Amino acid sequence: MTTQMTTRTTTRTPTRTPTRPGTVQRDGVAAEADVPVDVLVGGAQAAEELVLSRGEFARAVQLGIVRAGPPASGGAARYARAELERVRSAEDRPGALRDRVETVAGAQAAAEVVGVGPSRFTRLTRCGHITPVAYRINRYRAVVWLYLAAELREFAAREPMMLRGIAPPPDRELMAAGEDLRPLKWRGRHVGLLLRRTADPWERAAVLASVLPEEELRRAVPDPAERIVLAALAPPPPYGHPQMPAAAAVALRLLKAEPPEEVHWYRTSLDFALTGARGQSKSTGERGPT
């Protein structure tokens, strides 16, 4: 027996269905866009997907291992899933990314990684042979420097002669003069990493301007309008910068160039960067005073 089925055609007004990033509406139905839009996630989720703690993820961003995508409307950093996948696929083994961003705090812990005593390690880093990657301010308002564990192991393997014997004459002279190159070396590293993260001329100028003491900045940039632009584009303090006013005041001194030669270098670099930034503004009007 054959059963005949009657089809009745009805006309309905298409209803809108919610879409997710990377989809478009076609006749009321969510469909994949011709050009997929990469999904962006916040820092907490990005850290979780890379199996990193918040501090480890911040270090990966600082070092340029993870690149931020377009910020959210409120200015918070966001990260593309394609970028997270790129980072994951670049590692040759589980835990490799965590090893790259692992830090140790203070001379005692760092000396143990290198295989020397704390006093020798302090001399090595005060004389500029090892550069800190970050800082903390402890409850006594003293600076505690952080070092990348991977760099410490590399230094020990590369410079075994520096781990034993007497200090070379240049080091003895620096120590006799009470020099401490850790702040200067850290600032150089910090500024270099910030500059690598942007190609915008005004943002690059703002990075350099942020290191100059206020009086030097006023002399270098006499135009108040330009100083407003540079201040608006200035990078935020690095991850781990203290919030308590007393500790923040100690940390703030680390962010500013101090030796005359260092101040001169940043001022010269700022002059050069501003020349390019002003030229961009005159030609495109995109950013900054004209």
N, C-alpha and C positions, 0 to 999 in steps of 0.2 A: 504494500500500500504506500502510495506516495503522498506525503503531506506537503501542501503548498503553504508557503509563508508569505504573508503580505507585508511589504515594507512601506512604512509611512514616513514621509519626509517632513521634518519640522524645521522651522527657521528660528534660530536662537541668536540672541545678541552675545557675541563673545565676551567672556569675563576675563579681567586681567588677573594673571597669576603672578605671585611674587617671583622675582628673578634674583639670581645670585650674581656676584661678579663674574664676568665672562659670558653672560647670556644676554639675549635681546628678545623683545616681544615680536612674534610673528603670528598674526591672526589670533592674538590672545593666548598664544602658547609660548612658553619659554623655550628658546632654542639657543644653541651654541652660537656665539658671535663669530663672524668671519675672521676677525683678528682678536684672538683671546686676550683678555685683560688679566694680567698676572695678579694673583691674590696677595694682598699685603696683610701681615700680621704684626701685632705689637711685640715689644721687646721681651715680655714675660713668656709669651707663647713661643717666640723664636728660640729663646734660651731652652725651653722645655723640649722643643723638637730636636735641638742639637745636643741634648743631654748635658747641659751645662748649668752651673749655678748662675745666679744673677751677676755676681762679681766676675766669674769666668767669662760670661757672655760680654759684659762691658769691656773686659780686657781684649776679647777677640775683635770687637768693634774698634777699640782704640788702636790696635795694631794693624788695622786694615784687612784683617782676615775675613771679616764679615762686613759687607758694604750695605749701608742703609739705603732704603728706597725713598720715594716721595713722602714727606711728613704728613701726618694727619692734620685736619683743619685746626686743631689746637696746638700744633707744633710738635707733638710727640713723634718720635722716630718710629718708622715702620719698616718692615723687611719683607722682600718678595720671596715667595716660596721657591721660585727658581734659583734665587741666590742661596737659600738654605740648602737646596739640593746640590748646588755647585760646591758648596763648602763640604758637605758630607761626602760627595763623590771624590773629592780631592784627597781625602785621607786614606792611607794605605792599610790602616788597621783600626779596630775599635779602641777608643781612648786616645788616639793620636792627637786629636784636636785639644783635648783637655791637657795633654802633656805640653802642648805648645804655649798654652796660656797660664800654666801653673806658676804661681809666685811664692816666694818665701819672704818673710818679713824680718828685718833686723839683721845685724852682723852675726849673731850667734848661729841662727838657722842657716844663713847664707854660707858662712864659713864651713859648716858641716857638709854642705853640698860640694863645695870646692875641695874640701879635705885639708884645710889649714885652720889655725887658731883665729879667734875673733880679732885679735889685735893686728895680725897680718892682713886679714881681709879688710879691716877698716882702712889700713894704709893703702891697699890696692885700690879701693873705691874712692877714697879721698884724693888720691893722686890721678884719678881719671881713667884707670885701666878698666874699670867695670862701671857701667852706667845704670842707675836705677831706672825702673819702668814706672814707678808710682810712689806715693807717699801716704802716710797716715800721721795723724797727730794724736799722741797718747794722752792719757788723763793728766800727765804732768806737763802737758803742752810741749813735749819734745817731739821732734820729727823722727819718724820711723820709716826708713826707706825700704821699698819692696823691689825685688829682683826677679827676673824670669829664671826659673830653675833650669830651663834648657840652655839659656845663655851662660849660666854659671858652669854647667857641665862642659859646654863647648870651650869656654875659656880655660878650664883646667886641662883639657886635652890639648889645646893649642899652645898654651904657655906654661909648660911644666916647670921651666926654670924660674919663673916668677913666684912659684909656690915654695921655694926653698932658698936658702942662702941669704946674704945681706941685701938690703935695699940698694938699688942703683943710685948714683949721685943725684940725678934730678929729683927722685922721690925724697931723698934725704933733705934736699934744699926746700922742697915744698912743705914737708912736715915741720922743718925748723921754722919756717915762716908762718906756720899755723894755717896754711891754705886748706880749703875744702872745696874740691871741684864738683861735688855731687849736685848741688843746686844748678850750677851752670850747665853741667852735662845733661841733667834731666830736662832743663828747659829746652836745650837744643833738640833733644829727642822729641819732646812734647810738641814743639812748634813744627818740626819736620813731619810728624805724623798728621797734624792738623792740615798742613799745606797739601799733603798728598791726597786729602779727602775732598778737595774742591779745586775747580779750575776757574771759578768766578773771580775776576780781578779785584772787585771790592771786598769779597769775603777773604781773599788772600791778604789784602792790605789790612783788614780788620784783625786777622790772626797776628800779624807782626805788630800792629799798634797795641794790641792787648798786653804785650810783654814790656812795653816801655813805661817807665815811671810817668806820672801825670805831668810833671813839669817838662820832661823831655818830649812828651807827646804834644803838648801845646806849642813848643818851639818847632817841632817837626810839621805839625798841621795847624797853622794859625787860623784857618777858616773854621768858624764854629759849626757851620752847616756840614762840612765834611766830618768833623769830629762826631756829630750826631749820627751820621750814617755809619761810621766805624763802630761807634758804641752799640748801635742797634744790631750790627752784624757780628759783634764780638762772640767768640765761642764761649760756652758755659764752662764753669770750673770742671776739672776732670772728675771722673767717678771716684768717690771716696773723700772728696773735699768736705771738711767738717761743716756742720750747720751752727754749732754753738759759737757765739761771737768771739770769745777769747781764743778758741782753737782756730777759728777761721782767720783771725788776724795773723796768727803765726803762719798759717798756710798761704795767706795772701802774699807774704814776702817772698815765698818760693816762686810765685808766678811772675815776678817782675825782675827784669835784668838789673844787675847791680854793678859788676866791675865796669869801669869806663870803656874798656875794649869791647865788651859784650854790648853795652848800650850803643856804642858807635856802630857796631855791626848791624843791629836791628834797625837803627835809625836809617842807615844807608839802604838797607833792604826795603824799608818802608817807603823811602823816597822813590825807589825804582818801581815798586808795586803801585804807588799812587799815580805815577806817570802813565802806566798802562790803564789803570782804572779810569782816570780822567779822560784819556783818549777814547775809551769805550763809551763813556757817557756822551761825549760830544758827537760820536758817530752814530750811536743807536738810541741814546736817551733812555736806556733800560734801567739804569740804577745810578744813584749818586748825583751830587750837584753838577750842574753844567755851567 
